[in-house]
Amino acid sequence: MSAIKESVDIDRRPEDVYSYVVEPSHLPEWQESAVSAQRVGDAPIGVGSKVQVIRRVGRRVFPMTMEMTEFDPPRSWRLHGVDGPVRGDVHGTIEPLDEGRRSRVTLDLDFEAHGMGKVLVPLVVRPFARKEMPKNEQRLKNLLEHSAGA
């Protein structure tokens, strides 16, 4: 199956958007299923850094570790799951609009399935993500456009 791809335009500079979306502690603020997210270790965010994320899908809670495999501020980033039966792969890009005063954020999400994940991905995970992703992008837009601290 193909990746899930969604875009949203945000009235904030690419640098502002980028610094917000790559900071793990912000993940639960704009992603509905993210219960918590935190860096693993104390190294700054960049290629090779890891993030522990806990997600709720329905009644189930799934811990997962994601590794930053691309980090190109303020243009793009990629996080790839390194453990568990369902390993997400999210690639984000930020395109400057209106001479850098606004941004277009595009998220591409795909999944790698292992063991039980081969059943979960097509039946539960992918449909859940397709429904959640547009809401998450709208929440990100609202947070960044209406919060001076973001």
C-alpha positions in Angstrom: 0.0 0.0 0.0 1.1 3.5 -0.6 2.0 6.1 2.1 -0.6 8.4 3.6 0.1 11.9 2.5 -1.4 15.1 3.8 -0.5 18.8 3.6 -1.6 22.0 5.4 -0.7 25.6 5.0 0.3 27.5 8.1 0.7 31.2 8.7 4.1 30.9 10.3 7.7 31.0 9.0 9.3 27.6 8.1 11.8 28.0 10.9 9.1 28.4 13.5 7.1 25.4 12.2 10.2 23.2 11.9 11.4 23.9 15.5 8.0 23.1 16.8 7.3 19.8 14.9 10.7 18.2 15.5 10.6 18.8 19.3 9.3 15.5 20.8 7.6 17.1 23.8 5.2 18.9 21.4 4.0 15.7 19.8 1.1 15.1 22.2 -0.1 18.7 21.7 -0.9 18.2 18.0 -1.1 14.5 17.5 -4.3 13.0 18.8 -3.0 9.4 19.4 0.3 10.5 21.1 0.0 10.1 24.8 3.6 11.1 25.5 6.9 11.6 23.6 10.4 12.2 25.0 14.0 12.1 23.8 16.0 9.0 24.6 19.2 10.4 26.1 20.3 14.0 26.3 21.8 14.5 22.8 20.3 17.3 20.8 17.7 16.4 18.2 19.5 15.4 14.9 20.3 12.4 12.8 20.6 9.3 15.0 18.7 10.8 18.0 15.8 8.6 19.3 12.4 9.4 20.7 10.2 7.2 22.9 6.6 7.7 21.9 3.5 6.2 23.5 0.4 6.1 21.4 -3.2 5.1 22.1 -5.1 3.4 19.3 -8.6 2.5 20.5 -8.2 1.0 23.9 -4.6 -0.2 23.3 -1.5 1.6 24.2 1.6 1.1 22.1 5.1 2.2 23.1 7.6 2.7 20.3 11.0 4.0 19.6 11.6 6.3 16.6 15.0 7.3 15.2 15.7 10.5 13.4 17.1 9.4 10.0 16.9 12.8 8.3 17.3 16.3 9.8 17.5 19.3 7.4 16.3 22.4 9.1 14.0 24.1 8.2 13.1 21.9 5.2 12.7 18.2 6.1 12.9 15.5 8.7 12.3 11.7 8.9 11.5 9.5 11.8 11.6 5.7 11.5 10.3 3.2 14.0 13.0 0.8 15.2 11.0 -1.6 17.4 7.6 -3.2 17.8 5.3 -5.0 15.5 4.2 -1.7 13.7 7.0 0.6 12.8 6.0 4.0 11.5 8.0 5.9 8.9 7.1 9.6 8.8 8.7 12.1 6.4 7.9 15.7 6.9 8.7 18.6 4.5 8.2 22.3 4.9 7.9 24.5 1.9 8.2 28.3 2.3 5.2 30.3 0.9 4.8 34.1 0.4 8.6 34.7 0.5 9.0 32.7 3.7 6.2 34.3 5.7 4.0 31.2 5.5 4.7 27.4 5.3 3.2 24.3 3.6 3.8 21.3 5.8 3.5 17.9 4.1 3.6 14.6 6.0 4.1 11.3 4.4 3.3 8.3 6.7 3.9 4.7 6.0 4.2 1.5 8.1 6.5 -1.5 8.3 4.8 -4.5 9.8 6.5 -7.3 11.7 4.8 -10.4 13.2 1.3 -9.5 14.5 1.8 -6.1 12.8 1.1 -7.7 9.5 -2.5 -8.1 10.6 -2.8 -4.9 12.5 -1.5 -2.5 9.8 -4.1 -3.1 7.1 -7.0 -3.7 9.4 -6.5 -1.2 12.2 -3.4 1.0 12.0 -3.6 2.4 8.4 -7.4 3.2 8.6 -6.9 4.9 12.0 -4.0 6.9 10.7 -5.9 8.0 7.5 -8.6 9.4 9.7 -6.3 11.0 12.3 -3.7 12.6 10.1 -5.9 15.5 8.6 -7.1 16.3 12.2 -3.5 16.4 13.4 -2.4 18.8 10.7 -5.4 21.0 11.4 -4.5 21.0 15.1 -0.9 21.8 14.3 -2.1 24.8 12.1 -4.4 26.1 14.9 -1.7 25.8 17.6 1.0 27.5 15.5 -1.3 30.3 14.2 -2.9 31.1 17.5 -0.1 30.6 20.0 2.6 33.2 20.4 4.8 30.8 22.4 4.8 28.0 19.7 
